Amino acid sequence: MLALAACTTADEPPQDQFFDSLLAHCGNAYAGEVTEGDEELDAKWIASDIVIELRECSEERIRIPLHVGEDRSRTWVLTRTQNGLELKHDHREEDGSHDPLTMYGGETFSPGTASSQSFPADEYSKQLFAELGSTASIRNTWWLELPDENTLRYRLVRDGREFQVDVDLSQPVEAPPAPWGWQDNYDYRQ
């Protein structure tokens, strides 16, 4: 019976293995820290307590609020798609309304591995960045990685810019208050 379970897991596509590894942490909150960034651009992040919470999980979607100090505006949304996985960044104002820069992200273009998935900016994101004057962001690729069993790594990479947060999955922490807009049940497709 155990051999069959191990074989089934190994036969799962890498994107499903990655998603299922995150599902195992559903309901927990974890502390993180900036491990790579720009001292000026990322000063607020570096100086703040960072906490993620795998707050809402289903077999199709995981919603991960990201708290940077008292700022509860961000939620990562990881969704299974027909082609793989999609990562979106849902940003909210303090009153729960959509931030002008929201729902950007991308979809995997390759199977990746059980421990690493990349999400290059999709067309919606490129148009949004261009409209808001952030043309450098058009070249963004976001990464979610599990470099070991105790770390979730979020990375933003583009020419001349690299930002990374490592989250310690070995020790759950107290969950912060709900993210902004949570009461709206997050219409992620707006």
N, C-alpha and C positions, 0 to 999 in steps of 0.2 A: 504494500500500500504506500509506504514512504517512497519507494523507488519510483512508483507511478507519479506521485505528486511532484517529485523533483524533475522527472522527465517532462511532465506537462509544462512546468515553469520554464525549463530550458527551451522548450519548443515555442514558447510565446514570442511574438515579434518583440524586438527591443523596445519599441515605443510603449507597448503594453506592459512590459516588465518595469519600465521606468515609472509609468503612471501608477501601477500597482504598488510600487515601493513607496510612493507618496501617500497613497490611500491608507497604508498601514499606520500613518501618523495622524489620521483624521481625528479631530477633536482636541488636539494638543496645540499648545503655543510654545515657541522657542525663541531664544535670544540670538541675535546676530551682531556682526560688526563689519564695518568697511575694512577690507583687507587689501584693496587696491583702489586708488582714486587720486584725484587732484585736490591738493590741500585747499585751494581757493574755491573751485567749483563745488566741491563736496563737503565743505566745512560744516554745514548743518548736520549732514549725515554722520560725519566723523565724530562730532561732539554729542550726538544724541543716542539715547537707548533705542535700539532697533529690535522689534519683536514681530514675528510672523505668527499667524494662527491658521491652521488648516481647519477653517470654520465650517465649511459646508462641502460635503463630498457625496458624489453619486458615482455610478459606474461610467458616466459620460463626462462629468465636470467636477473640478476641484476649485473652490474659491478660497484664496489665501490672502486675507487682509494683511497689509504691511504697515506697521506703525513706526514712524520716525519721530521719537519724542512724543509730543502731544498731537502731532499731525497724523490724523487717521483718514487721510484722503485716498489712499491707494489700496487697490486689491488686484492681485494677480489672478487671472482666470485661465486655467488650463483645461482644455476641452479636447476630447477624442473627436476626430473627424474621419471621413471616409479615406483620406489620404495619410493620416497620421495624427499629429497633435497640433493644437493651436494655442499660443500664448497671447493673451490680451492684457492690457493695463487699463483697468477701470479707475479713472480719477474722478473724485467728487469734491464739490465745495462743502463747506461746513454745514450748510443747510440741507445737504443731501442731493442737490441738483448736480447735473453733469458739469464737470470742468470743460472748458473749450478744448483742452487737449486730453481726450479720453478715447478708450477702446483702440488704441494703437497696439501694434504687435505684428505677429506673423505666424505662418504655419511651417512645420518641418518640411524640408525638401528631400530628405533622405531618412532611412530608418534610424540613423544614429546608433547609439548603444544603450544597453540597459542602465548605464550610468551617466549618459550625456546626450542632451537634445539641444539643437540649435534652431532659432526662429528668425530668419531674415525678415526685414520690414516688408509687409505686404503692400499692395497698391493703395488700399485705403489709407494706410499709415503714411505712405509717401505723399499722397495728396494732402492729407491733414498737415503734415510737417511743412510742406511747401506753402499752404494757405496761411499758416501761422508764422512763416518766416524762419523756420528752423531747418534750412536746407541741408545742413550737415547731418541731421538725424535721418535723412533719407537712406543713408548707408548703414544704419544700425542693424546689428545682429544681436539678439539676446540669447543667452545660454542658460539652461537650468542643468545642473550637474549634481551628481552624488559621488564625489571623489572617494569617499569611504562611507562606511555604514553610519557614521555619526555626523556627517556634514551635508547640508544642502547649500549649493553655491549658485548664486545669481550673478550673471555677468552681462554687461553691455559692452560691445566692442564695435569700433569703427575706426577709420583712419585717424590717428592722432588722439584717440580717446579710448580709455579702458577703465571700467568701473566694476568693482566686484564686492559682493557681500557674502560672507560665509555665515551660515546659521548652524548652531550647535544642536544637533538632533538627539544628543545623548541625555539631555536633562530638560524635561518640560519645565516651563515657567508659568506663572499665573497669567491667565488670558487677560488682555487689556479690554477696555470698553469696546463696544461694537463700532465698526468703521462707519464713517459718515455715509448716510444714505441707505444703511442696511435695512431700515424699516420699509424701504421701497421695493424690497425683494430684488433689487438690481436687475433691471431689464438690460441684459448684456448685449442685446442685438440692436439697440437704438443707435 
